[in-house]
Amino acid sequence: MHDHALDNIRYIREAMERAGSFSSIPGWGGFAIGWTALVACVIAQRFVTTNARAWMATWLVEAVVAALIGAPAMIAKARRSAVSLTAPPARSFFVSYSAPLIAGVILTIMLARAEAFAAIPAVWLLLYGTAFVSSGAFSIPMIPFMGIGFMLLGVIASFTGLPVANILLGAGFGAIHIVFGWIIARRYGG
């Protein structure tokens, strides 16, 4: 009887944790985004020493491609698992995820106007990582670890020139998305 009661308590606790977290992070979407980021990294590397604006434009196009992959993948996963994108856990996730990204957009505009392109990769990696660390409080347990990976790359990018920082962008937006996307897809259903 004691073991049965403990199993029931464990089941209730896990159900409450799921109800309080946003679990529709699209693993396969992240996996695909990682591959498109690796392509963007290769293309952008051609411009790092000759045309910083073309370099930045390459990554901005990649950001749009990533959004066009990630948003539908998240919607599809939410539908499959009957998770509402307007429920309190999802709203908390999106607010904490969006704030650092909005800061990143503003800082990108400021840095581009000042032609401080070498600082942009560090800003992107640090703030994107921050988005995952903060939103991870409302999501699956591995999301903050993903964010820490981006932030570590951002710290390194802070002390490098644009050619190396571009490779670090590829490692973050490419490799980290591929690895964590695959793990999320396998462990959390797509």
N, C-alpha and C positions, 0 to 999 in steps of 0.2 A: 504494500500500500504506500509506503514511504517513497519508493522509487517512482511509482505512478504519479504521486503528487508532485515530485520534483520535475518529472517530464512535463506535466501540465503547466507548472510555473515557468519552465524554460520556454515552452511553446507560446505562452501568453507574453512573456518578455520579448521574444523575437518578433511576435506579431505587432507589439506596440512599437518596437524599434523601426520596423518596416513602415508602419503607418506614419511615423514621425520623420521619415527621411525620403528624399527624392531619389528614386532608383532607376530612372529612365535615361541614364547616361549611355549613349549609343557606342558600344564597343566597336562594332564593325564600321560605324561611321568614323570613329577616331582612327581606326586602322587605315581606312581609305584616305583620310585627311593627311596622315603621316606620309603616305606615298606621294601625294600631290605636293607636299611640302619639300620632299627630297628633290622632286623635279624642279620646283621653284628655286631651291638652293643652288642647283647646278646652273640654271639659267642666270640667276642673280650674280653668281660668282664671276661671270664674264664682265660685269659692270662695276665691280667694287673699286677698281683703280682708275676707270675711265669715265664713268658717268653715274655719280651717286644718285641722281634723281631717277634714272632708269632702274638702278638697283632697288630703290625704295618702291617704285611703281610695280616691279615684279612681285615683291612681297605683298603689296596692297592687293594686287590681283589675286594672289594666293589666299589672302584673307577672305575675299569675296567667294572664291571657290570653296574654301573650307566651310563658310557659312551656308552655302548652297548644298553642301553634303551633310553637314552636321544637323541643321534644323529639321529637314525632312526625316533624317534617321532617328532623331529624338522623338519626333511626333509619331513615327511608325512604332517605335519601341513602346512609347506610352500607350498607344492604342492596343497593341498586342497584350500588354500587361495590365490593361484597364486602370492606368494611373492618370489622374487629372493633372494637366499642366497649369491649372489655376488653383489647385489645393494649397493650403498653407505651407507644406514642406517645399513644394515647387516654387511658390512665390519667394520664400526665404532663400532658396537656392539661387534663383535668378537675380534677386537684389544683390546678394553678396558676390555673385559672379560678375555682374554688370558694372558695379562701381569701379573696380580697378581697370576695367576695359575702357570705360569712359575717360578716366584719368589718362590712360595710355593714348587715346585719340588726341586729347588736348595737348599732351606733352609732345606727341609726334608732330603736330602742326607747329608748335613752338620751336622744336629742334630743327625741323626742315626749313622754317623761315630763317633761322640763324645759321643754316648750312652746317649744323653739327651732326652730320649723318652717322658718324662713328659711335655716337652715344645711343642711337635709336635701338640697335639690337639688345643692349642691356636693359633699356627701358621696357621693351616689348617682353623679353623673357622674364624680367622681375615682376612686372604687373600681371602678365598672364599666369605666372606661377602663383602670385598672390590671389588671383581670382579663384584658382583651384583650391588653395589652402583654405581661404575663407568660406567658399561655398561647400567645401568638403564636410563642414560641420553639419550640413543638411543633406548629405548624400551618402554614397557607399564608402566604406572605410579607406579604400585605396586612393581616392581622389586627392586627399591632402598630400600623400606621398608623391603623386604625379606632380603636384604643384611645387613641392620641394625640389624635385629634379629640375624643373624649369628655373626656379630661383637660383639654384647652384650654378647653372649655366649662365644666368644673368650676371651673377657676381664675377665669374670668369670673364665674360664679355666686357665688363666694366674696365678691365685692365688690358684690353687688346685693341688692335686696329680693326678696321672694317673687314679686311679679307678673312681674318680669323673669326671675328664676330659673326660673319655670314655663315661660316661652317657651324658655329655654335647654334645659330638659328635652325640650320638643317638638322642638327643633332636633337634639338628640343622639339620643334614643330614636326620634324620627321620621325626620328627614331623613338622619342618618348611616346608620341601618339601611336606609333605602330606597336610597340611593346605593350603599353597599357591598354590600348584598344583591343588587342588580341586577348589579353588576360581578362578584361572586363567582359568581352563577348563570351568567353568560355565559362567564366564563373557566374555571370549575372544575366545570361540569356540574351545575347545579341548586342 
